[in-house]
């Protein structure tokens, strides 16, 4: 929902607690990281920066598997 049609950079900027909760409860995995990344790559710069900062936050708490997925996305870009 956060990265869908109602996407707003201010909501994303203030969503770290929600992203952490979702990640800790197994609701953010490879599919979600791919979706968030794809969303960032298709948006205007303001949105892209906010979304990439959210991905950076996820990377800061991620375990090896998800961290590797994020790394591969960066390398491929």
Backbone as JSON, one array per atom type, in Angstrom:
{
  "sequence": "XXXXXXXXXXXXXXXXXXXXXXXXXXXXXXXXXXXXXXXXXXXXXXXXXXXXXXXXXXXXXXXXXXXXXXXXXXXXX",
  "N": [[0.82, -1.2, 0.0], [1.95, 1.23, 0.79], [3.73, 1.73, -1.26], [2.23, 1.89, -3.49], [-0.46, 3.18, -5.47], [-1.13, 5.3, -3.81], [1.22, 6.46, -3.11], [3.45, 8.54, -1.39], [6.08, 10.74, -0.78], [6.58, 11.81, 1.81], [5.2, 10.12, 3.54], [6.61, 7.78, 3.16], [9.11, 8.57, 4.14], [8.62, 8.66, 6.85], [8.18, 6.09, 7.64], [9.84, 4.17, 8.78], [9.57, 2.77, 11.25], [7.39, 1.15, 10.68], [8.32, -0.34, 8.5], [10.39, -1.7, 9.78], [8.93, -3.23, 11.63], [7.41, -4.84, 9.87], [9.5, -6.2, 8.56], [10.76, -7.57, 10.69], [8.75, -9.32, 11.31], [8.65, -11.07, 9.25], [7.45, -10.2, 6.87], [8.59, -8.78, 4.88], [10.4, -9.68, 2.27], [12.2, -11.24, -0.41], [10.44, -10.84, -2.64], [9.03, -8.53, -1.9], [11.11, -6.69, -1.58], [12.04, -6.59, -4.22], [9.75, -5.47, -5.43], [9.62, -2.96, -4.15], [12.06, -1.87, -4.98], [11.69, -1.84, -7.8], [9.6, -0.03, -7.93], [10.9, 2.31, -7.05], [12.69, 2.7, -9.19], [11.03, 3.46, -11.21], [9.98, 5.91, -10.66], [9.74, 9.53, -10.23], [12.47, 11.71, -9.33], [12.21, 12.78, -6.64], [10.5, 10.96, -5.36], [11.98, 8.66, -5.82], [14.32, 9.07, -4.28], [13.27, 9.06, -1.65], [12.23, 6.45, -1.53], [14.55, 4.91, -1.98], [15.97, 5.59, 0.32], [14.37, 4.33, 2.18], [14.86, 1.7, 1.45], [17.55, 1.61, 2.11], [17.29, 1.8, 4.87], [16.02, -0.65, 5.41], [18.11, -2.32, 4.61], [19.89, -1.76, 6.65], [18.94, -3.2, 8.79], [18.65, -5.68, 7.85], [19.02, -9.22, 7.35], [21.51, -11.54, 6.12], [20.51, -12.78, 3.71], [18.48, -11.03, 2.61], [19.99, -8.73, 2.49], [21.87, -9.4, 0.59], [20.23, -9.57, -1.67], [19.49, -6.88, -1.98], [22.02, -5.79, -2.44], [22.65, -7.03, -4.9], [20.75, -5.79, -6.52], [21.71, -3.18, -6.52], [24.21, -3.49, -7.75], [23.43, -4.33, -10.29], [22.35, -2.07, -11.34]],
  "CA": [[0.0, 0.0, 0.0], [2.81, 2.41, 0.87], [4.44, 1.91, -2.51], [1.24, 1.75, -4.56], [-1.0, 4.39, -6.08], [-1.19, 6.39, -2.84], [2.6, 6.73, -2.78], [3.8, 9.92, -1.07], [7.42, 10.7, -0.19], [6.57, 12.1, 3.26], [4.76, 8.91, 4.22], [7.73, 6.84, 3.11], [10.16, 9.07, 5.03], [8.24, 8.44, 8.25], [7.68, 4.72, 7.75], [10.87, 3.24, 9.24], [9.06, 1.87, 12.28], [6.51, 0.17, 10.03], [9.18, -1.24, 7.73], [11.08, -2.57, 10.72], [7.93, -4.18, 12.14], [7.11, -5.8, 8.8], [10.67, -7.04, 8.32], [10.95, -8.44, 11.85], [7.68, -10.32, 11.33], [8.73, -11.89, 8.04], [6.56, -9.73, 5.81], [9.41, -8.18, 3.82], [11.35, -10.65, 1.76], [12.7, -10.98, -1.76], [9.39, -10.29, -3.52], [8.73, -7.17, -1.49], [12.27, -5.86, -1.91], [11.98, -6.39, -5.68], [8.65, -4.55, -5.72], [10.01, -1.63, -3.68], [13.12, -1.43, -5.88], [11.08, -1.52, -9.1], [8.83, 1.2, -7.71], [11.86, 3.41, -7.02], [13.3, 2.91, -10.5], [10.02, 3.98, -12.14], [9.42, 7.16, -10.15], [10.46, 10.79, -10.31], [13.6, 11.8, -8.41], [11.79, 12.99, -5.25], [9.99, 9.67, -4.9], [13.08, 7.7, -5.87], [15.19, 9.3, -3.12], [12.56, 8.6, -0.45], [12.13, 4.99, -1.57], [15.88, 4.35, -1.8], [16.3, 5.74, 1.74], [13.65, 3.25, 2.86], [15.62, 0.47, 1.17], [18.76, 1.71, 2.93], [16.91, 1.45, 6.23], [15.83, -2.1, 5.43], [19.45, -2.91, 4.55], [20.56, -1.59, 7.94], [18.43, -4.19, 9.74], [18.46, -6.94, 7.11], [19.89, -10.38, 7.49], [22.35, -11.76, 4.95], [19.75, -13.11, 2.5], [17.87, -9.83, 2.07], [21.07, -7.8, 2.2], [22.44, -9.84, -0.69], [19.27, -9.18, -2.71], [19.64, -5.43, -2.16], [23.33, -5.59, -3.06], [22.54, -7.43, -6.3], [19.99, -4.74, -7.2], [22.6, -2.03, -6.69], [25.23, -3.86, -8.73], [22.8, -4.43, -11.6], [21.9, -0.74, -11.81]],
  "C": [[0.87, 1.27, 0.0], [3.47, 2.73, -0.46], [3.52, 1.75, -3.71], [0.8, 3.09, -5.1], [-1.02, 5.57, -5.11], [0.2, 6.78, -2.34], [2.82, 8.22, -2.51], [5.14, 9.91, -0.35], [7.45, 10.95, 1.32], [6.11, 10.89, 4.07], [5.91, 7.9, 4.28], [8.83, 7.26, 4.08], [9.88, 8.74, 6.49], [7.82, 7.0, 8.52], [8.7, 3.72, 8.29], [10.36, 2.27, 10.29], [8.17, 0.79, 11.7], [7.33, -0.83, 9.22], [9.92, -2.21, 8.65], [10.13, -3.63, 11.28], [7.64, -5.25, 11.1], [8.29, -6.74, 8.56], [10.86, -8.04, 9.47], [9.91, -9.55, 11.92], [7.58, -11.1, 10.02], [7.86, -11.46, 6.88], [7.29, -8.97, 4.71], [10.48, -9.18, 3.47], [11.76, -10.28, 0.35], [11.65, -10.33, -2.66], [9.09, -8.83, -3.18], [9.89, -6.22, -1.79], [12.31, -5.58, -3.4], [10.91, -5.37, -6.05], [9.02, -3.12, -5.32], [11.08, -1.06, -4.61], [12.54, -1.01, -7.23], [10.28, -0.23, -9.02], [9.77, 2.4, -7.74], [12.4, 3.73, -8.41], [12.33, 3.52, -11.51], [9.51, 5.37, -11.76], [10.33, 8.35, -10.41], [11.49, 10.87, -9.18], [13.19, 11.96, -6.94], [11.29, 11.69, -4.63], [11.13, 8.66, -4.8], [13.98, 7.84, -4.65], [14.54, 8.77, -1.85], [12.51, 7.08, -0.4], [13.5, 4.36, -1.35], [16.37, 4.5, -0.35], [15.59, 4.67, 2.56], [14.36, 1.92, 2.65], [16.92, 0.47, 1.98], [18.45, 1.35, 4.39], [16.71, -0.06, 6.36], [17.18, -2.8, 5.43], [20.15, -2.82, 5.9], [20.1, -2.6, 8.99], [18.33, -5.59, 9.13], [19.47, -8.0, 7.5], [20.57, -10.61, 6.14], [21.54, -11.97, 3.67], [19.16, -11.86, 1.84], [18.93, -8.79, 1.71], [21.72, -8.13, 0.86], [21.53, -9.45, -1.85], [19.41, -7.69, -3.02], [20.96, -5.13, -2.85], [23.28, -5.93, -4.55], [21.77, -6.39, -7.12], [20.89, -3.54, -7.49], [23.62, -2.31, -7.78], [24.65, -3.87, -10.14], [22.41, -3.07, -12.18], [22.98, 0.04, -12.48]]
}
